[in-house]
Amino acid sequence: PLMTGYGAFQDPLYWNGTNGAIKGCFTWLAQDLAGATGTLRKWLDDYNAKYELKATSFSTYGYDAIMCAVECVKRAASTDRGKIQEQMAALDYQSPLGTHLTFKNPPSGENITPTVTVIEVTGPGTYVAVA
């Protein structure tokens, strides 16, 4: 069975609300945090050492979003919204976590190079990567 994507299962409400019925369901993440290596592993270790709540995929999404905005400000050499938007409209950037972000707007404004890791939910907030 397929459940909603990109890490929603990591919210305890999903597990608790279904009384564990999501065990064995499949979904996807942008990064396999459990199997992380290199720069991503170091970032996760540093984050988990600093904060009480452990990093989830949402932590990396937030970090990448902020770093993407910072990169656009740098490239625009300005904090003007229009200039930042111009930079983001054609952004091709690798974040400090190693995430490749490419935006082309138009046509859609979406990240056109997403990373997808298929996972199977094994417990409250836990999973195994399957593809």
Backbone as XML, in Angstrom:
<?xml version="1.0"?>
<chain id="A" units="angstrom">
  <residue number="1" name="PRO">
    <atom name="N" x="0.822" y="-1.203" z="0.000"/>
    <atom name="CA" x="0.000" y="0.000" z="0.000"/>
    <atom name="C" x="0.858" y="1.257" z="0.000"/>
  </residue>
  <residue number="2" name="LEU">
    <atom name="N" x="0.401" y="2.258" z="-0.705"/>
    <atom name="CA" x="1.093" y="3.530" z="-0.825"/>
    <atom name="C" x="0.454" y="4.548" z="0.112"/>
  </residue>
  <residue number="3" name="MET">
    <atom name="N" x="1.303" y="5.290" z="0.830"/>
    <atom name="CA" x="0.782" y="6.368" z="1.665"/>
    <atom name="C" x="1.373" y="7.674" z="1.191"/>
  </residue>
  <residue number="4" name="THR">
    <atom name="N" x="0.904" y="8.775" z="1.720"/>
    <atom name="CA" x="1.359" y="10.090" z="1.298"/>
    <atom name="C" x="2.880" y="10.194" z="1.344"/>
  </residue>
  <residue number="5" name="GLY">
    <atom name="N" x="3.409" y="11.009" z="0.495"/>
    <atom name="CA" x="4.852" y="11.028" z="0.291"/>
    <atom name="C" x="5.652" y="11.983" z="1.127"/>
  </residue>
  <residue number="6" name="TYR">
    <atom name="N" x="6.880" y="12.017" z="0.801"/>
    <atom name="CA" x="7.965" y="12.854" z="1.299"/>
    <atom name="C" x="8.037" y="13.000" z="2.813"/>
  </residue>
  <residue number="7" name="GLY">
    <atom name="N" x="7.961" y="11.888" z="3.510"/>
    <atom name="CA" x="8.284" y="11.873" z="4.924"/>
    <atom name="C" x="7.173" y="12.129" z="5.906"/>
  </residue>
  <residue number="8" name="ALA">
    <atom name="N" x="5.933" y="12.227" z="5.446"/>
    <atom name="CA" x="4.836" y="12.498" z="6.372"/>
    <atom name="C" x="4.741" y="11.432" z="7.463"/>
  </residue>
  <residue number="9" name="PHE">
    <atom name="N" x="5.150" y="10.204" z="7.150"/>
    <atom name="CA" x="5.094" y="9.122" z="8.135"/>
    <atom name="C" x="5.961" y="9.415" z="9.354"/>
  </residue>
  <residue number="10" name="GLN">
    <atom name="N" x="6.922" y="10.334" z="9.228"/>
    <atom name="CA" x="7.801" y="10.649" z="10.349"/>
    <atom name="C" x="7.090" y="11.448" z="11.430"/>
  </residue>
  <residue number="11" name="ASP">
    <atom name="N" x="5.934" y="12.005" z="11.107"/>
    <atom name="CA" x="5.123" y="12.696" z="12.104"/>
    <atom name="C" x="4.423" y="11.631" z="12.943"/>
  </residue>
  <residue number="12" name="PRO">
    <atom name="N" x="4.601" y="11.634" z="14.274"/>
    <atom name="CA" x="4.002" y="10.595" z="15.123"/>
    <atom name="C" x="2.482" y="10.486" z="14.971"/>
  </residue>
  <residue number="13" name="LEU">
    <atom name="N" x="1.831" y="11.547" z="14.503"/>
    <atom name="CA" x="0.378" y="11.489" z="14.337"/>
    <atom name="C" x="-0.041" y="10.416" z="13.337"/>
  </residue>
  <residue number="14" name="TYR">
    <atom name="N" x="0.773" y="10.190" z="12.317"/>
    <atom name="CA" x="0.437" y="9.155" z="11.336"/>
    <atom name="C" x="0.438" y="7.778" z="11.984"/>
  </residue>
  <residue number="15" name="TRP">
    <atom name="N" x="1.501" y="7.468" z="12.720"/>
    <atom name="CA" x="1.610" y="6.161" z="13.368"/>
    <atom name="C" x="0.530" y="5.998" z="14.429"/>
  </residue>
  <residue number="16" name="ASN">
    <atom name="N" x="0.433" y="6.987" z="15.305"/>
    <atom name="CA" x="-0.531" y="6.906" z="16.397"/>
    <atom name="C" x="-1.971" y="6.919" z="15.898"/>
  </residue>
  <residue number="17" name="GLY">
    <atom name="N" x="-2.245" y="7.750" z="14.907"/>
    <atom name="CA" x="-3.600" y="7.872" z="14.383"/>
    <atom name="C" x="-4.097" y="6.625" z="13.674"/>
  </residue>
  <residue number="18" name="THR">
    <atom name="N" x="-3.164" y="5.815" z="13.176"/>
    <atom name="CA" x="-3.549" y="4.575" z="12.489"/>
    <atom name="C" x="-3.300" y="3.347" z="13.356"/>
  </residue>
  <residue number="19" name="ASN">
    <atom name="N" x="-2.879" y="3.569" z="14.606"/>
    <atom name="CA" x="-2.520" y="2.462" z="15.503"/>
    <atom name="C" x="-1.513" y="1.528" z="14.848"/>
  </residue>
  <residue number="20" name="GLY">
    <atom name="N" x="-0.572" y="2.131" z="14.110"/>
    <atom name="CA" x="0.484" y="1.346" z="13.480"/>
    <atom name="C" x="0.092" y="0.690" z="12.166"/>
  </residue>
  <residue number="21" name="ALA">
    <atom name="N" x="-1.089" y="0.964" z="11.662"/>
    <atom name="CA" x="-1.541" y="0.326" z="10.414"/>
    <atom name="C" x="-0.716" y="0.757" z="9.203"/>
  </residue>
  <residue number="22" name="ILE">
    <atom name="N" x="0.091" y="1.812" z="9.337"/>
    <atom name="CA" x="0.919" y="2.227" z="8.204"/>
    <atom name="C" x="2.182" y="1.379" z="8.084"/>
  </residue>
  <residue number="23" name="LYS">
    <atom name="N" x="2.419" y="0.473" z="9.040"/>
    <atom name="CA" x="3.576" y="-0.409" z="8.940"/>
    <atom name="C" x="3.450" y="-1.233" z="7.667"/>
  </residue>
  <residue number="24" name="GLY">
    <atom name="N" x="4.515" y="-1.252" z="6.880"/>
    <atom name="CA" x="4.511" y="-1.981" z="5.625"/>
    <atom name="C" x="4.067" y="-1.147" z="4.437"/>
  </residue>
  <residue number="25" name="CYS">
    <atom name="N" x="3.622" y="0.092" z="4.684"/>
    <atom name="CA" x="3.232" y="0.976" z="3.584"/>
    <atom name="C" x="4.490" y="1.542" z="2.910"/>
  </residue>
  <residue number="26" name="PHE">
    <atom name="N" x="4.340" y="1.945" z="1.676"/>
    <atom name="CA" x="5.438" y="2.515" z="0.913"/>
    <atom name="C" x="5.191" y="3.995" z="0.670"/>
  </residue>
  <residue number="27" name="THR">
    <atom name="N" x="6.277" y="4.756" z="0.658"/>
    <atom name="CA" x="6.233" y="6.183" z="0.370"/>
    <atom name="C" x="7.604" y="6.585" z="-0.151"/>
  </residue>
  <residue number="28" name="TRP">
    <atom name="N" x="7.934" y="7.859" z="-0.149"/>
    <atom name="CA" x="9.213" y="8.287" z="-0.684"/>
    <atom name="C" x="9.764" y="9.459" z="0.101"/>
  </residue>
  <residue number="29" name="LEU">
    <atom name="N" x="11.082" y="9.610" z="-0.012"/>
    <atom name="CA" x="11.830" y="10.696" z="0.604"/>
    <atom name="C" x="12.785" y="11.272" z="-0.438"/>
  </residue>
  <residue number="30" name="ALA">
    <atom name="N" x="13.253" y="12.483" z="-0.229"/>
    <atom name="CA" x="14.261" y="13.061" z="-1.108"/>
    <atom name="C" x="15.634" y="12.463" z="-0.803"/>
  </residue>
  <residue number="31" name="GLN">
    <atom name="N" x="15.900" y="12.147" z="0.458"/>
    <atom name="CA" x="17.178" y="11.561" z="0.845"/>
    <atom name="C" x="16.926" y="10.423" z="1.823"/>
  </residue>
  <residue number="32" name="ASP">
    <atom name="N" x="17.769" y="9.413" z="1.730"/>
    <atom name="CA" x="17.738" y="8.321" z="2.705"/>
    <atom name="C" x="18.612" y="8.746" z="3.878"/>
  </residue>
  <residue number="33" name="LEU">
    <atom name="N" x="17.992" y="9.312" z="4.902"/>
    <atom name="CA" x="18.760" y="9.822" z="6.042"/>
    <atom name="C" x="19.385" y="8.698" z="6.856"/>
  </residue>
  <residue number="34" name="ALA">
    <atom name="N" x="18.720" y="7.554" z="6.912"/>
    <atom name="CA" x="19.258" y="6.428" z="7.684"/>
    <atom name="C" x="20.545" y="5.903" z="7.058"/>
  </residue>
  <residue number="35" name="GLY">
    <atom name="N" x="20.656" y="5.979" z="5.741"/>
    <atom name="CA" x="21.843" y="5.489" z="5.050"/>
    <atom name="C" x="22.767" y="6.610" z="4.596"/>
  </residue>
  <residue number="36" name="ALA">
    <atom name="N" x="22.609" y="7.797" z="5.159"/>
    <atom name="CA" x="23.389" y="8.964" z="4.728"/>
    <atom name="C" x="24.880" y="8.765" z="4.956"/>
  </residue>
  <residue number="37" name="THR">
    <atom name="N" x="25.665" y="9.328" z="4.045"/>
    <atom name="CA" x="27.125" y="9.305" z="4.147"/>
    <atom name="C" x="27.642" y="10.707" z="3.846"/>
  </residue>
  <residue number="38" name="GLY">
    <atom name="N" x="28.936" y="10.891" z="3.995"/>
    <atom name="CA" x="29.596" y="12.129" z="3.594"/>
    <atom name="C" x="29.047" y="13.375" z="4.257"/>
  </residue>
  <residue number="39" name="THR">
    <atom name="N" x="28.863" y="14.398" z="3.438"/>
    <atom name="CA" x="28.425" y="15.710" z="3.915"/>
    <atom name="C" x="27.075" y="15.643" z="4.609"/>
  </residue>
  <residue number="40" name="LEU">
    <atom name="N" x="26.148" y="14.893" z="4.030"/>
    <atom name="CA" x="24.821" y="14.769" z="4.635"/>
    <atom name="C" x="24.915" y="14.087" z="6.004"/>
  </residue>
  <residue number="41" name="ARG">
    <atom name="N" x="25.715" y="13.038" z="6.127"/>
    <atom name="CA" x="25.877" y="12.340" z="7.415"/>
    <atom name="C" x="26.441" y="13.289" z="8.464"/>
  </residue>
  <residue number="42" name="LYS">
    <atom name="N" x="27.463" y="14.081" z="8.079"/>
    <atom name="CA" x="28.053" y="15.028" z="9.032"/>
    <atom name="C" x="27.020" y="16.053" z="9.470"/>
  </residue>
  <residue number="43" name="TRP">
    <atom name="N" x="26.242" y="16.593" z="8.512"/>
    <atom name="CA" x="25.215" y="17.570" z="8.840"/>
    <atom name="C" x="24.199" y="16.969" z="9.804"/>
  </residue>
  <residue number="44" name="LEU">
    <atom name="N" x="23.760" y="15.743" z="9.543"/>
    <atom name="CA" x="22.795" y="15.073" z="10.424"/>
    <atom name="C" x="23.365" y="14.874" z="11.822"/>
  </residue>
  <residue number="45" name="ASP">
    <atom name="N" x="24.611" y="14.416" z="11.899"/>
    <atom name="CA" x="25.243" y="14.207" z="13.203"/>
    <atom name="C" x="25.350" y="15.515" z="13.984"/>
  </residue>
  <residue number="46" name="ASP">
    <atom name="N" x="25.769" y="16.585" z="13.300"/>
    <atom name="CA" x="25.875" y="17.898" z="13.948"/>
    <atom name="C" x="24.505" y="18.385" z="14.414"/>
  </residue>
  <residue number="47" name="TYR">
    <atom name="N" x="23.506" y="18.259" z="13.551"/>
    <atom name="CA" x="22.144" y="18.690" z="13.878"/>
    <atom name="C" x="21.622" y="17.924" z="15.086"/>
  </residue>
  <residue number="48" name="ASN">
    <atom name="N" x="21.766" y="16.601" z="15.053"/>
    <atom name="CA" x="21.250" y="15.763" z="16.141"/>
    <atom name="C" x="21.985" y="15.986" z="17.459"/>
  </residue>
  <residue number="49" name="ALA">
    <atom name="N" x="23.238" y="16.389" z="17.390"/>
    <atom name="CA" x="23.990" y="16.701" z="18.607"/>
    <atom name="C" x="23.531" y="18.033" z="19.206"/>
  </residue>
  <residue number="50" name="LYS">
    <atom name="N" x="23.057" y="18.941" z="18.355"/>
    <atom name="CA" x="22.698" y="20.282" z="18.818"/>
    <atom name="C" x="21.252" y="20.397" z="19.287"/>
  </residue>
  <residue number="51" name="TYR">
    <atom name="N" x="20.335" y="19.679" z="18.639"/>
    <atom name="CA" x="18.909" y="19.856" z="18.914"/>
    <atom name="C" x="18.301" y="18.629" z="19.563"/>
  </residue>
  <residue number="52" name="GLU">
    <atom name="N" x="17.350" y="18.863" z="20.435"/>
    <atom name="CA" x="16.675" y="17.774" z="21.143"/>
    <atom name="C" x="15.885" y="16.880" z="20.193"/>
  </residue>
  <residue number="53" name="LEU">
    <atom name="N" x="15.140" y="17.495" z="19.268"/>
    <atom name="CA" x="14.391" y="16.714" z="18.289"/>
    <atom name="C" x="15.319" y="16.300" z="17.163"/>
  </residue>
  <residue number="54" name="LYS">
    <atom name="N" x="15.364" y="15.032" z="16.845"/>
    <atom name="CA" x="16.251" y="14.509" z="15.810"/>
    <atom name="C" x="15.809" y="14.991" z="14.429"/>
  </residue>
  <residue number="55" name="ALA">
    <atom name="N" x="16.760" y="15.110" z="13.539"/>
    <atom name="CA" x="16.499" y="15.557" z="12.176"/>
    <atom name="C" x="15.617" y="14.547" z="11.442"/>
  </residue>
  <residue number="56" name="THR">
    <atom name="N" x="14.703" y="15.073" z="10.647"/>
    <atom name="CA" x="13.885" y="14.257" z="9.745"/>
    <atom name="C" x="14.090" y="14.815" z="8.338"/>
  </residue>
  <residue number="57" name="SER">
    <atom name="N" x="13.417" y="14.219" z="7.384"/>
    <atom name="CA" x="13.526" y="14.737" z="6.020"/>
    <atom name="C" x="13.069" y="16.191" z="5.956"/>
  </residue>
  <residue number="58" name="PHE">
    <atom name="N" x="12.133" y="16.587" z="6.817"/>
    <atom name="CA" x="11.667" y="17.972" z="6.819"/>
    <atom name="C" x="12.776" y="18.925" z="7.247"/>
  </residue>
  <residue number="59" name="SER">
    <atom name="N" x="13.693" y="18.463" z="8.085"/>
    <atom name="CA" x="14.837" y="19.279" z="8.492"/>
    <atom name="C" x="15.724" y="19.579" z="7.289"/>
  </residue>
  <residue number="60" name="THR">
    <atom name="N" x="15.965" y="18.575" z="6.465"/>
    <atom name="CA" x="16.804" y="18.789" z="5.278"/>
    <atom name="C" x="16.081" y="19.643" z="4.245"/>
  </residue>
  <residue number="61" name="TYR">
    <atom name="N" x="14.763" y="19.460" z="4.098"/>
    <atom name="CA" x="14.000" y="20.289" z="3.156"/>
    <atom name="C" x="14.105" y="21.758" z="3.562"/>
  </residue>
  <residue number="62" name="GLY">
    <atom name="N" x="13.929" y="22.026" z="4.845"/>
    <atom name="CA" x="14.010" y="23.398" z="5.339"/>
    <atom name="C" x="15.395" y="23.994" z="5.137"/>
  </residue>
  <residue number="63" name="TYR">
    <atom name="N" x="16.417" y="23.208" z="5.451"/>
    <atom name="CA" x="17.794" y="23.683" z="5.282"/>
    <atom name="C" x="18.072" y="23.995" z="3.813"/>
  </residue>
  <residue number="64" name="ASP">
    <atom name="N" x="17.698" y="23.069" z="2.930"/>
    <atom name="CA" x="17.922" y="23.295" z="1.503"/>
    <atom name="C" x="17.146" y="24.512" z="0.999"/>
  </residue>
  <residue number="65" name="ALA">
    <atom name="N" x="15.934" y="24.704" z="1.488"/>
    <atom name="CA" x="15.136" y="25.856" z="1.059"/>
    <atom name="C" x="15.821" y="27.162" z="1.457"/>
  </residue>
  <residue number="66" name="ILE">
    <atom name="N" x="16.306" y="27.226" z="2.693"/>
    <atom name="CA" x="16.994" y="28.439" z="3.162"/>
    <atom name="C" x="18.285" y="28.660" z="2.376"/>
  </residue>
  <residue number="67" name="MET">
    <atom name="N" x="19.053" y="27.597" z="2.158"/>
    <atom name="CA" x="20.308" y="27.738" z="1.430"/>
    <atom name="C" x="20.061" y="28.145" z="-0.022"/>
  </residue>
  <residue number="68" name="CYS">
    <atom name="N" x="18.964" y="27.677" z="-0.588"/>
    <atom name="CA" x="18.575" y="28.060" z="-1.951"/>
    <atom name="C" x="18.267" y="29.562" z="-1.994"/>
  </residue>
  <residue number="69" name="ALA">
    <atom name="N" x="17.514" y="30.042" z="-1.024"/>
    <atom name="CA" x="17.190" y="31.474" z="-0.954"/>
    <atom name="C" x="18.450" y="32.306" z="-0.749"/>
  </residue>
  <residue number="70" name="VAL">
    <atom name="N" x="19.346" y="31.847" z="0.121"/>
    <atom name="CA" x="20.607" y="32.561" z="0.361"/>
    <atom name="C" x="21.424" y="32.640" z="-0.923"/>
  </residue>
  <residue number="71" name="GLU">
    <atom name="N" x="21.476" y="31.537" z="-1.663"/>
    <atom name="CA" x="22.222" y="31.529" z="-2.927"/>
    <atom name="C" x="21.638" y="32.528" z="-3.919"/>
  </residue>
  <residue number="72" name="CYS">
    <atom name="N" x="20.327" y="32.613" z="-3.986"/>
    <atom name="CA" x="19.681" y="33.570" z="-4.898"/>
    <atom name="C" x="19.973" y="35.016" z="-4.490"/>
  </residue>
  <residue number="73" name="VAL">
    <atom name="N" x="19.999" y="35.284" z="-3.189"/>
    <atom name="CA" x="20.355" y="36.632" z="-2.710"/>
    <atom name="C" x="21.794" y="36.953" z="-3.108"/>
  </residue>
  <residue number="74" name="LYS">
    <atom name="N" x="22.686" y="35.986" z="-2.934"/>
    <atom name="CA" x="24.095" y="36.203" z="-3.315"/>
    <atom name="C" x="24.210" y="36.487" z="-4.810"/>
  </residue>
  <residue number="75" name="ARG">
    <atom name="N" x="23.553" y="35.667" z="-5.626"/>
    <atom name="CA" x="23.646" y="35.831" z="-7.080"/>
    <atom name="C" x="23.004" y="37.142" z="-7.533"/>
  </residue>
  <residue number="76" name="ALA">
    <atom name="N" x="21.948" y="37.552" z="-6.866"/>
    <atom name="CA" x="21.276" y="38.809" z="-7.207"/>
    <atom name="C" x="22.045" y="40.009" z="-6.673"/>
  </residue>
  <residue number="77" name="ALA">
    <atom name="N" x="22.927" y="39.764" z="-5.707"/>
    <atom name="CA" x="23.654" y="40.832" z="-5.016"/>
    <atom name="C" x="22.665" y="41.865" z="-4.483"/>
  </residue>
  <residue number="78" name="SER">
    <atom name="N" x="21.523" y="41.333" z="-4.008"/>
    <atom name="CA" x="20.457" y="42.224" z="-3.558"/>
    <atom name="C" x="19.440" y="41.422" z="-2.748"/>
  </residue>
  <residue number="79" name="THR">
    <atom name="N" x="18.680" y="42.136" z="-1.938"/>
    <atom name="CA" x="17.548" y="41.512" z="-1.254"/>
    <atom name="C" x="16.227" y="41.918" z="-1.892"/>
  </residue>
  <residue number="80" name="ASP">
    <atom name="N" x="16.295" y="42.550" z="-3.055"/>
    <atom name="CA" x="15.095" y="42.925" z="-3.797"/>
    <atom name="C" x="14.375" y="41.663" z="-4.276"/>
  </residue>
  <residue number="81" name="ARG">
    <atom name="N" x="13.085" y="41.555" z="-3.946"/>
    <atom name="CA" x="12.312" y="40.347" z="-4.278"/>
    <atom name="C" x="12.323" y="40.025" z="-5.760"/>
  </residue>
  <residue number="82" name="GLY">
    <atom name="N" x="12.196" y="41.042" z="-6.601"/>
    <atom name="CA" x="12.188" y="40.822" z="-8.043"/>
    <atom name="C" x="13.501" y="40.249" z="-8.545"/>
  </residue>
  <residue number="83" name="LYS">
    <atom name="N" x="14.604" y="40.779" z="-8.022"/>
    <atom name="CA" x="15.928" y="40.290" z="-8.433"/>
    <atom name="C" x="16.162" y="38.866" z="-7.940"/>
  </residue>
  <residue number="84" name="ILE">
    <atom name="N" x="15.700" y="38.575" z="-6.739"/>
    <atom name="CA" x="15.819" y="37.209" z="-6.208"/>
    <atom name="C" x="14.982" y="36.259" z="-7.051"/>
  </residue>
  <residue number="85" name="GLN">
    <atom name="N" x="13.772" y="36.673" z="-7.391"/>
    <atom name="CA" x="12.899" y="35.838" z="-8.213"/>
    <atom name="C" x="13.529" y="35.565" z="-9.580"/>
  </residue>
  <residue number="86" name="GLU">
    <atom name="N" x="14.191" y="36.552" z="-10.164"/>
    <atom name="CA" x="14.888" y="36.350" z="-11.436"/>
    <atom name="C" x="15.959" y="35.267" z="-11.310"/>
  </residue>
  <residue number="87" name="GLN">
    <atom name="N" x="16.688" y="35.287" z="-10.211"/>
    <atom name="CA" x="17.729" y="34.282" z="-10.002"/>
    <atom name="C" x="17.120" y="32.887" z="-9.815"/>
  </residue>
  <residue number="88" name="MET">
    <atom name="N" x="16.043" y="32.808" z="-9.052"/>
    <atom name="CA" x="15.427" y="31.514" z="-8.800"/>
    <atom name="C" x="14.783" y="30.936" z="-10.058"/>
  </residue>
  <residue number="89" name="ALA">
    <atom name="N" x="14.336" y="31.822" z="-10.961"/>
    <atom name="CA" x="13.633" y="31.373" z="-12.167"/>
    <atom name="C" x="14.493" y="30.471" z="-13.049"/>
  </residue>
  <residue number="90" name="ALA">
    <atom name="N" x="15.811" y="30.583" z="-12.930"/>
    <atom name="CA" x="16.700" y="29.762" z="-13.754"/>
    <atom name="C" x="17.818" y="29.150" z="-12.913"/>
  </residue>
  <residue number="91" name="LEU">
    <atom name="N" x="17.535" y="28.891" z="-11.663"/>
    <atom name="CA" x="18.561" y="28.413" z="-10.738"/>
    <atom name="C" x="18.997" y="26.984" z="-11.054"/>
  </residue>
  <residue number="92" name="ASP">
    <atom name="N" x="20.287" y="26.767" z="-11.030"/>
    <atom name="CA" x="20.887" y="25.435" z="-11.104"/>
    <atom name="C" x="21.948" y="25.439" z="-10.012"/>
  </residue>
  <residue number="93" name="TYR">
    <atom name="N" x="21.695" y="24.734" z="-8.911"/>
    <atom name="CA" x="22.489" y="24.911" z="-7.688"/>
    <atom name="C" x="22.599" y="23.592" z="-6.945"/>
  </residue>
  <residue number="94" name="GLN">
    <atom name="N" x="23.770" y="23.342" z="-6.368"/>
    <atom name="CA" x="23.951" y="22.198" z="-5.477"/>
    <atom name="C" x="24.100" y="22.733" z="-4.069"/>
  </residue>
  <residue number="95" name="SER">
    <atom name="N" x="23.182" y="22.324" z="-3.181"/>
    <atom name="CA" x="23.194" y="22.825" z="-1.807"/>
    <atom name="C" x="24.368" y="22.234" z="-1.030"/>
  </residue>
  <residue number="96" name="PRO">
    <atom name="N" x="24.688" y="22.801" z="0.127"/>
    <atom name="CA" x="25.747" y="22.238" z="0.961"/>
    <atom name="C" x="25.484" y="20.775" z="1.364"/>
  </residue>
  <residue number="97" name="LEU">
    <atom name="N" x="24.223" y="20.344" z="1.320"/>
    <atom name="CA" x="23.906" y="18.946" z="1.630"/>
    <atom name="C" x="24.099" y="18.028" z="0.423"/>
  </residue>
  <residue number="98" name="GLY">
    <atom name="N" x="24.393" y="18.623" z="-0.729"/>
    <atom name="CA" x="24.587" y="17.835" z="-1.939"/>
    <atom name="C" x="23.332" y="17.690" z="-2.778"/>
  </residue>
  <residue number="99" name="THR">
    <atom name="N" x="22.266" y="18.378" z="-2.418"/>
    <atom name="CA" x="21.016" y="18.313" z="-3.168"/>
    <atom name="C" x="21.142" y="19.169" z="-4.426"/>
  </residue>
  <residue number="100" name="HIS">
    <atom name="N" x="20.825" y="18.588" z="-5.581"/>
    <atom name="CA" x="20.861" y="19.344" z="-6.831"/>
    <atom name="C" x="19.490" y="19.960" z="-7.054"/>
  </residue>
  <residue number="101" name="LEU">
    <atom name="N" x="19.449" y="21.280" z="-7.080"/>
    <atom name="CA" x="18.202" y="22.018" z="-7.256"/>
    <atom name="C" x="18.245" y="22.751" z="-8.589"/>
  </residue>
  <residue number="102" name="THR">
    <atom name="N" x="17.254" y="22.494" z="-9.421"/>
    <atom name="CA" x="17.151" y="23.153" z="-10.714"/>
    <atom name="C" x="15.739" y="23.654" z="-10.887"/>
  </residue>
  <residue number="103" name="PHE">
    <atom name="N" x="15.591" y="24.947" z="-11.066"/>
    <atom name="CA" x="14.282" y="25.541" z="-11.310"/>
    <atom name="C" x="14.281" y="26.150" z="-12.699"/>
  </residue>
  <residue number="104" name="LYS">
    <atom name="N" x="13.213" y="25.957" z="-13.428"/>
    <atom name="CA" x="13.018" y="26.605" z="-14.724"/>
    <atom name="C" x="11.616" y="27.169" z="-14.709"/>
  </residue>
  <residue number="105" name="ASN">
    <atom name="N" x="11.514" y="28.473" z="-14.669"/>
    <atom name="CA" x="10.196" y="29.096" z="-14.586"/>
    <atom name="C" x="10.113" y="30.218" z="-15.604"/>
  </residue>
  <residue number="106" name="PRO">
    <atom name="N" x="9.261" y="30.144" z="-16.600"/>
    <atom name="CA" x="8.326" y="29.040" z="-16.824"/>
    <atom name="C" x="9.054" y="27.781" z="-17.307"/>
  </residue>
  <residue number="107" name="PRO">
    <atom name="N" x="8.421" y="26.641" z="-17.375"/>
    <atom name="CA" x="6.992" y="26.434" z="-17.424"/>
    <atom name="C" x="6.313" y="26.253" z="-16.071"/>
  </residue>
  <residue number="108" name="SER">
    <atom name="N" x="6.958" y="25.609" z="-15.075"/>
    <atom name="CA" x="6.199" y="25.275" z="-13.876"/>
    <atom name="C" x="6.730" y="25.898" z="-12.606"/>
  </residue>
  <residue number="109" name="GLY">
    <atom name="N" x="8.001" y="26.239" z="-12.536"/>
    <atom name="CA" x="8.570" y="26.773" z="-11.309"/>
    <atom name="C" x="8.937" y="25.699" z="-10.305"/>
  </residue>
  <residue number="110" name="GLU">
    <atom name="N" x="8.731" y="24.441" z="-10.665"/>
    <atom name="CA" x="9.038" y="23.334" z="-9.762"/>
    <atom name="C" x="10.499" y="22.907" z="-9.907"/>
  </residue>
  <residue number="111" name="ASN">
    <atom name="N" x="11.043" y="22.265" z="-8.883"/>
    <atom name="CA" x="12.369" y="21.674" z="-8.971"/>
    <atom name="C" x="12.287" y="20.573" z="-10.021"/>
  </residue>
  <residue number="112" name="ILE">
    <atom name="N" x="13.051" y="20.698" z="-11.101"/>
    <atom name="CA" x="12.941" y="19.726" z="-12.181"/>
    <atom name="C" x="13.953" y="18.591" z="-12.067"/>
  </residue>
  <residue number="113" name="THR">
    <atom name="N" x="14.725" y="18.556" z="-10.993"/>
    <atom name="CA" x="15.663" y="17.462" z="-10.779"/>
    <atom name="C" x="15.475" y="16.861" z="-9.382"/>
  </residue>
  <residue number="114" name="PRO">
    <atom name="N" x="14.259" y="16.443" z="-9.042"/>
    <atom name="CA" x="14.061" y="15.908" z="-7.690"/>
    <atom name="C" x="14.773" y="14.570" z="-7.509"/>
  </residue>
  <residue number="115" name="THR">
    <atom name="N" x="15.137" y="14.291" z="-6.278"/>
    <atom name="CA" x="15.692" y="13.009" z="-5.891"/>
    <atom name="C" x="14.583" y="12.245" z="-5.184"/>
  </residue>
  <residue number="116" name="VAL">
    <atom name="N" x="14.391" y="10.992" z="-5.544"/>
    <atom name="CA" x="13.325" y="10.197" z="-4.944"/>
    <atom name="C" x="13.912" y="8.877" z="-4.437"/>
  </residue>
  <residue number="117" name="THR">
    <atom name="N" x="13.710" y="8.605" z="-3.152"/>
    <atom name="CA" x="14.107" y="7.342" z="-2.542"/>
    <atom name="C" x="12.836" y="6.664" z="-2.049"/>
  </residue>
  <residue number="118" name="VAL">
    <atom name="N" x="12.528" y="5.494" z="-2.599"/>
    <atom name="CA" x="11.342" y="4.744" z="-2.186"/>
    <atom name="C" x="11.664" y="4.026" z="-0.883"/>
  </residue>
  <residue number="119" name="ILE">
    <atom name="N" x="10.751" y="4.142" z="0.087"/>
    <atom name="CA" x="10.983" y="3.522" z="1.395"/>
    <atom name="C" x="9.739" y="2.743" z="1.840"/>
  </residue>
  <residue number="120" name="GLU">
    <atom name="N" x="9.979" y="1.808" z="2.768"/>
    <atom name="CA" x="8.891" y="1.066" z="3.410"/>
    <atom name="C" x="8.885" y="1.416" z="4.888"/>
  </residue>
  <residue number="121" name="VAL">
    <atom name="N" x="7.734" y="1.811" z="5.399"/>
    <atom name="CA" x="7.596" y="2.193" z="6.807"/>
    <atom name="C" x="7.711" y="0.925" z="7.663"/>
  </residue>
  <residue number="122" name="THR">
    <atom name="N" x="8.587" y="0.970" z="8.683"/>
    <atom name="CA" x="8.796" y="-0.197" z="9.547"/>
    <atom name="C" x="8.351" y="0.030" z="10.978"/>
  </residue>
  <residue number="123" name="GLY">
    <atom name="N" x="8.132" y="1.273" z="11.351"/>
    <atom name="CA" x="7.712" y="1.577" z="12.724"/>
    <atom name="C" x="7.470" y="3.065" z="12.859"/>
  </residue>
  <residue number="124" name="PRO">
    <atom name="N" x="7.277" y="3.542" z="14.084"/>
    <atom name="CA" x="7.019" y="4.960" z="14.296"/>
    <atom name="C" x="8.211" y="5.812" z="13.838"/>
  </residue>
  <residue number="125" name="GLY">
    <atom name="N" x="8.095" y="6.435" z="12.661"/>
    <atom name="CA" x="9.158" y="7.276" z="12.139"/>
    <atom name="C" x="10.343" y="6.522" z="11.571"/>
  </residue>
  <residue number="126" name="THR">
    <atom name="N" x="10.256" y="5.201" z="11.453"/>
    <atom name="CA" x="11.389" y="4.419" z="10.941"/>
    <atom name="C" x="11.017" y="3.795" z="9.604"/>
  </residue>
  <residue number="127" name="TYR">
    <atom name="N" x="12.047" y="3.455" z="8.849"/>
    <atom name="CA" x="11.845" y="2.914" z="7.510"/>
    <atom name="C" x="13.064" y="2.145" z="7.035"/>
  </residue>
  <residue number="128" name="VAL">
    <atom name="N" x="12.902" y="1.455" z="5.922"/>
    <atom name="CA" x="14.014" y="0.888" z="5.177"/>
    <atom name="C" x="13.882" y="1.386" z="3.749"/>
  </residue>
  <residue number="129" name="ALA">
    <atom name="N" x="15.028" y="1.728" z="3.143"/>
    <atom name="CA" x="15.030" y="2.156" z="1.751"/>
    <atom name="C" x="14.938" y="0.912" z="0.874"/>
  </residue>
  <residue number="130" name="VAL">
    <atom name="N" x="14.071" y="0.982" z="-0.141"/>
    <atom name="CA" x="13.897" y="-0.167" z="-1.036"/>
    <atom name="C" x="14.311" y="0.158" z="-2.469"/>
  </residue>
  <residue number="131" name="ALA">
    <atom name="N" x="14.445" y="1.411" z="-2.811"/>
    <atom name="CA" x="14.906" y="1.774" z="-4.170"/>
    <atom name="C" x="15.423" y="3.186" z="-4.190"/>
  </residue>
</chain>
